[in-house]
Amino acid sequence: MEQRPIRFGIIGCGIIADIHAQCIESTDEAELAAVFDTKPESAAAFVEKYGGDVCGSLEELLARPDVEAVCICTPSGLHADQTVLAAKAGKHVLVEKPMAIRLEDAERMIEACHEAGVRLATVFPRRMSPQANYARQLIQEGRLGKLSLCSAYVMLYRDQAYYDSAGWRGTWAMDGGGAMMNQGIHTVDLLQWLAGPVTSLSAKAKAVLRSIEVEDTVTAALEFASGALGILEITTTARNAKGQRLAIRGERGELVIEEDDIVSLQIDGEDVTLPEFEAFRIIPDGHRMQIEDLARAIREGRQPIVPGTEGIHSLEIILGTYEASRQRKDISIGEKAPAI
């Protein structure tokens, strides 16, 4: 018997919502039922393009019995309260990154969804790529040996007009941070997912070129639970630079990922041949895979591949970086970072 699709609502009809709608449209597992945006004209244009109904309020969308899950695509500072409201309404949740801008809010989201018996997933599409999963398997099997230096670089460009384009961009209250929280979080998450948890760090984060409250440039020195060290360099001031690069080195070999391709893999004593990975676009395919997975998790009564609890790890590193920069000292990760 063919299973019907899970019906989704989308909260927030900005740029990232287009990706969610395209992914819902491209999978048989999901169907768009309704959307809400604080700007009615944006919601109307959105449904004209992708279908579904316009809701006049968030409460109206959450009250619809045909909406089983929601994609939260609003500014970061709104994620926590909207997730809690969705959970109380019995809706499963896929929340964009960062899942929250404070650790206590992330924990509140997880607890609300647990109490309501609904699934909470957070968006980390880079984890879905076959390259990332192959790299993780290699590391977990110990084929690189004991890890020694695990570093990541995010070189992107956002001009002042980008930050000026919306009042919430580049603010502590709604963006929760800058280059690291908004753009670099995917790479921060991927680094800790591959190399293991970070236990302490020191850092500098500041607005070097942009007129914003938050940082456009970050450097951080990391120590992992394994004893390995690492460096994070993240900026939105790099013109014509490659976006993401991770280099993971151990006693037996090294692995380098640029964007989402493994560009170098060397293991002592092995003639390594990389698998023939199929072409894979992280956006929108990674989002599509997470939407498909959440739909299946709802049917199967299991946790999604990237549950809300996974959103805590990168958030601890990012908030720890900001605190280390403010205090000018090493910060231990795993302890609650102070609210901004």
Stockholm file with secondary structure:
# STOCKHOLM 1.0

chainA/1-340         MEQRPIRFGIIGCGIIADIHAQCIESTDEAELAAVFDTKPESAAAFVEKYGGDVCGSLEELLARPDVEAVCICTPSGLHADQTVLAAKAGKHVLVEKPMAIRLEDAERMIEACHEAGVRLATVFPRRMSPQANYARQLIQEGRLGKLSLCSAYVMLYRDQAYYDSAGWRGTWAMDGGGAMMNQGIHTVDLLQWLAGPVTSLSAKAKAVLRSIEVEDTVTAALEFASGALGILEITTTARNAKGQRLAIRGERGELVIEEDDIVSLQIDGEDVTLPEFEAFRIIPDGHRMQIEDLARAIREGRQPIVPGTEGIHSLEIILGTYEASRQRKDISIGEKAPAI
#=GR chainA/1-340 SS CCCCCEEEEEECCSHHHHHHHHHHHTCTTEEEEEEECSSHHHHHHHHHHHCSEECSSHHHHHHCTTCCEEEECSCGGGHHHHHHHHHHTTCEEEECSSSCSSHHHHHHHHHHHHHHTCCEEECCGGGGSHHHHHHHHHHHTTTTCSEEEEEEEEECBCCHHHHHTSTTTTCTTTTCSSIIIIITHHHHHHHHHHHCCEEEEEEEEECSSSCSSSCSEEEEEEEETTSCEEEEEEESBCTTCCSEEEEEEESSEEEEEETTEEEEEEETTCCCCCCCCCCCCIIIIIHHHHHHHHHHHHHHTCCCSSBGGGHHHHHHHHHHHHHHHHHTSCEETTSCCCCC
#=GC SS_cons         CCCCCEEEEEECCSHHHHHHHHHHHTCTTEEEEEEECSSHHHHHHHHHHHCSEECSSHHHHHHCTTCCEEEECSCGGGHHHHHHHHHHTTCEEEECSSSCSSHHHHHHHHHHHHHHTCCEEECCGGGGSHHHHHHHHHHHTTTTCSEEEEEEEEECBCCHHHHHTSTTTTCTTTTCSSIIIIITHHHHHHHHHHHCCEEEEEEEEECSSSCSSSCSEEEEEEEETTSCEEEEEEESBCTTCCSEEEEEEESSEEEEEETTEEEEEEETTCCCCCCCCCCCCIIIIIHHHHHHHHHHHHHHTCCCSSBGGGHHHHHHHHHHHHHHHHHTSCEETTSCCCCC
//
